[in-house]
Amino acid sequence: MASRQKVVRFRIETLGHHYYFRRRKRPVAVNYHFTRRCNKTCGFCFHTATTSHMEQIDKAKEGLILLKRAGMRKINFAGGEPFLYSKFLGEMIDFCKENLRLESVSIVTNGSLVQQRFLEKHGSNIDILAVSCDSFDEGTNIEIGRGAGDQVRQLYKIGSWCRQYGIKFKINTVVCRLNYQEDMNKHLDSLQPFRWKCFQVLIVAGENDSSGTLRDGRKFLITDTEYQNFCKRHSRQASLVPESNRLMAKSYLILDEYMRFLDRDGRKPSEPILQVGVNKALESVYWDEGAFKERGGIYDWSRKKGAAEKKLEW
């Protein structure tokens, strides 16, 4: 079957002859899900604990070097829950900043295992800390599978620590059947995140799409109109960044625990970048660069102001 990947070709005219070449994709921003293990059971999770594999730290560093050489400017560490392996996470953060000199190093966490001493040690190398919070009602958090009764209190603690250590504080919210009618404005006014990502709950084949998968997210689905009404209710929040299913589904470049790029167009993952290299791995998966740009994939993502304002060389 022919690939539906958009191919951009450039034309050069020399002495009356036309030459065409394909532009290589650049992995500008990569989400490295180095573990699938998690200490929560969110019912709509689309990156579930189907394996317990985690790459050896030296191999992981080798893969990150390859990504930097291929054009990576931002790395986001995710899971699973990355703070389950705080020693691995801390070493990766420091390596990316001190050795690779990446513009931005960020983490996405459920927040439950974040400790102040970790931020004391590694905070100077963290640009963004994103905490997932789907509700400010602890009963709703528990029903979703994320809460233990202290989600909101911990969120406020982390926000305070981020201000203390100069880390950009971000909140991620999955808008779903259990929270789409909630008004979160009061808490957002108090927390003042620099960025509040609101995702429409997403179904991914083989991850959360049936009773036979580890999670079944179908019962959490909402309509586009319900999602839009949630965003409209919070439109006065300057930090609000809405991401509908259309923008989210294929615009993220995800590296899994085997250091393979995941495909969101129904095909298999790439071969590991450690085996075939970054360029060949990227060629075998679908990544919607247009949607990446449309959803604001490049933004002020560094502690240093203006670091992400360089124009992309598409």
C-alpha positions in Angstrom: 0.0 0.0 0.0 1.3 3.4 -0.9 2.2 5.6 2.0 0.0 8.6 2.7 2.9 10.5 4.2 3.2 13.9 2.6 6.5 14.3 0.7 8.0 17.7 0.0 10.3 17.9 -2.9 12.5 20.7 -3.9 13.5 21.6 -7.4 16.9 22.9 -8.5 17.5 24.1 -12.0 21.1 23.9 -13.2 22.2 24.4 -16.9 18.7 23.7 -18.1 18.3 20.4 -16.1 15.9 20.0 -13.3 16.9 18.0 -10.1 14.5 17.0 -7.4 15.3 15.8 -3.9 13.2 14.9 -0.8 13.5 17.0 2.3 14.2 15.0 5.4 11.9 15.4 8.3 13.5 16.9 11.4 12.5 15.6 14.8 12.3 19.1 16.3 10.3 18.1 19.4 10.3 14.5 20.6 8.2 12.9 23.3 10.2 10.1 24.8 8.0 7.7 26.7 10.8 5.7 28.3 8.5 3.6 30.5 4.9 2.4 30.3 4.7 1.6 34.0 2.5 3.9 36.0 1.2 4.1 39.6 -2.3 5.4 38.4 -5.1 3.7 36.5 -6.6 6.5 34.4 -9.5 4.9 32.5 -8.8 6.8 29.2 -5.0 6.3 29.1 -3.7 5.8 25.5 -0.2 4.8 26.4 -0.8 1.8 28.7 1.6 -0.5 30.5 1.6 -3.2 27.8 5.4 -3.9 28.5 7.8 -3.4 31.4 10.8 -2.7 29.2 13.0 0.3 29.8 16.2 1.0 27.8 19.6 0.8 29.6 20.8 4.3 30.4 23.8 4.2 28.1 21.7 3.1 25.2 19.1 5.8 25.9 21.8 8.4 25.9 23.1 7.1 22.6 19.6 7.4 21.1 19.3 11.0 22.4 22.6 11.9 20.7 21.3 10.5 17.4 18.1 12.6 17.8 20.1 15.8 18.6 22.2 15.2 15.4 19.0 14.8 13.4 17.7 18.2 14.6 15.9 17.7 17.9 15.7 20.9 19.9 13.2 19.9 22.6 12.8 16.6 24.5 9.8 15.8 26.7 10.1 12.8 29.1 6.8 11.0 29.7 5.4 7.6 30.5 3.8 5.9 32.1 4.9 7.8 35.1 8.5 9.0 34.7 9.1 9.7 38.4 8.8 6.0 39.1 12.4 6.0 37.9 13.6 9.3 39.3 17.3 8.3 39.2 17.1 7.5 35.4 15.0 10.6 34.8 17.4 12.9 36.6 20.4 11.6 34.7 18.6 12.0 31.4 17.6 15.6 32.2 21.1 16.6 33.2 22.6 14.8 30.1 20.2 16.6 27.7 21.0 20.0 29.1 24.6 19.8 30.1 25.9 17.5 27.3 23.5 17.9 24.4 22.6 21.6 25.2 19.0 21.2 24.1 16.8 24.3 24.1 14.1 22.7 26.2 13.8 19.7 28.5 10.4 19.0 29.9 8.6 16.4 31.9 5.0 15.2 32.0 3.9 13.6 35.3 0.8 12.8 37.3 2.5 14.7 40.1 2.1 12.1 42.8 5.8 11.2 43.1 7.4 14.7 42.5 9.5 15.7 45.5 11.1 19.0 46.3 14.6 17.4 46.7 14.5 16.2 43.1 13.8 19.8 41.9 16.6 21.1 44.2 19.0 18.7 42.5 17.9 18.9 38.8 15.6 21.9 38.6 18.2 24.1 36.9 18.1 21.7 33.9 14.3 21.5 33.7 12.6 24.1 31.5 9.0 22.8 31.9 7.3 20.6 34.4 3.8 19.6 33.2 1.4 18.0 35.7 -1.7 16.2 34.6 -4.8 17.3 36.5 -8.2 16.5 35.0 -10.4 17.8 37.8 -10.3 20.0 40.9 -13.0 17.7 42.5 -11.1 14.8 44.2 -14.1 12.5 43.7 -13.9 13.0 40.0 -10.1 12.4 40.0 -10.7 9.1 41.9 -13.4 8.0 39.5 -11.1 8.7 36.5 -8.4 6.6 38.2 -5.8 9.4 38.7 -6.6 10.5 42.2 -5.9 9.3 45.7 -7.6 12.3 47.5 -4.6 14.6 47.4 -4.2 15.4 43.7 -5.2 19.1 44.0 -3.1 19.8 47.1 0.0 18.2 45.4 -0.7 20.3 42.3 -0.5 23.5 44.3 2.7 22.3 46.0 4.4 21.6 42.6 3.3 25.0 41.3 5.0 26.7 44.2 8.2 24.6 43.8 8.3 25.5 40.1 8.2 29.2 40.9 10.9 28.7 43.5 13.3 26.9 41.1 12.5 28.9 38.0 10.8 26.1 36.2 7.9 26.8 33.8 4.7 25.3 35.4 2.3 23.7 33.0 -1.0 21.8 33.5 -2.4 19.1 31.2 -6.1 18.3 31.4 -7.9 15.6 29.5 -11.5 16.8 28.9 -13.8 13.7 29.1 -17.3 12.6 30.1 -16.6 13.0 33.8 -15.3 16.6 33.8 -16.5 18.4 30.6 -19.1 20.4 32.6 -16.6 21.5 35.3 -15.7 25.2 35.7 -12.0 25.3 36.6 -11.5 29.1 36.3 -11.1 29.8 40.0 -8.2 27.3 40.4 -6.5 28.4 37.1 -6.6 32.0 38.3 -4.8 30.9 41.5 -2.3 28.5 39.9 -1.4 30.7 36.9 0.3 28.1 34.8 2.3 29.5 31.8 0.5 26.9 29.6 -2.7 24.9 30.2 -3.1 22.2 27.6 -6.7 20.9 27.3 -6.9 17.7 25.3 -10.1 16.1 24.0 -10.1 12.5 25.3 -8.5 10.4 22.5 -9.0 6.8 21.5 -5.9 5.0 20.1 -6.2 1.6 18.5 -4.7 -1.2 20.5 -4.3 1.0 23.6 -7.7 2.0 24.9 -10.3 1.2 22.2 -12.0 -1.9 23.4 -12.9 -4.2 26.4 -9.9 -6.3 25.3 -7.3 -3.6 25.9 -5.8 -2.7 29.3 -7.9 0.5 29.3 -11.3 1.1 27.6 -11.6 4.8 27.0 -14.8 4.7 25.0 -17.0 5.4 28.0 -15.1 8.7 28.5 -15.8 10.1 25.1 -17.4 13.4 24.5 -18.7 15.2 21.4 -16.8 17.9 19.6 -19.5 20.4 20.7 -19.1 19.3 24.4 -15.3 19.8 24.1 -15.7 23.2 22.4 -18.1 24.3 25.2 -15.6 23.4 27.8 -12.9 25.5 26.0 -15.4 28.4 25.6 -16.1 28.3 29.3 -12.4 28.8 30.0 -11.6 31.1 27.1 -10.5 34.0 29.4 -7.5 31.9 30.6 -4.5 33.3 28.7 -2.7 30.0 29.2 -5.4 27.9 27.5 -4.1 25.8 24.6 -7.0 23.6 23.2 -6.1 20.4 21.4 -8.9 18.6 19.7 -8.6 15.0 18.5 -8.0 16.3 15.0 -4.9 18.2 16.1 -3.6 15.7 18.7 -4.0 12.4 17.0 -1.1 12.5 14.5 0.9 15.7 15.4 3.1 14.3 18.2 6.4 12.6 17.5 6.4 9.8 20.1 9.4 7.6 20.9 8.5 4.5 22.8 10.4 2.5 25.4 12.3 0.6 22.7 13.3 3.9 21.1 10.9 3.4 18.2 8.8 6.1 16.6 5.1 5.3 17.0 2.8 5.5 14.0 -0.6 7.1 14.4 -1.8 6.1 10.9 -2.4 2.5 11.5 1.0 1.1 10.7 3.6 -0.6 12.9 6.2 1.3 14.9 9.5 2.1 13.2 12.6 0.0 13.9 14.6 1.3 16.9 16.6 4.3 16.1 19.6 2.6 17.7 19.5 0.0 14.9 18.4 1.9 11.8 19.1 5.6 12.6 16.7 8.5 13.0 16.1 9.3 9.4 15.2 5.8 8.3 13.0 5.4 11.4 11.1 8.6 10.6 10.6 7.7 7.0 8.6 4.6 8.1 6.0 6.4 10.2 3.4 9.1 9.6 3.9 12.3 11.5 1.7 15.3 10.5 4.1 18.2 10.5 1.3 20.5 9.4 -0.8 19.7 12.4 2.3 20.0 14.6 2.8 23.6 13.4 -1.0 24.3 13.5 -1.3 23.3 17.2 1.6 25.6 18.1 4.2 22.9 18.5 6.9 25.6 18.6 6.4 28.0 21.5 8.4 29.7 24.3 9.6 26.4 25.7 12.9 27.4 27.3 13.8 29.1 30.6 15.9 31.4 28.4 13.6 33.9 26.7 13.6 33.8 22.9 15.4 30.4 22.6 12.5 28.9 20.7 11.9 31.9 18.4 14.3 30.8 15.8 12.5 30.0 12.5 12.1 26.4 11.5 14.0 25.2 8.5 11.2 23.2 7.0 
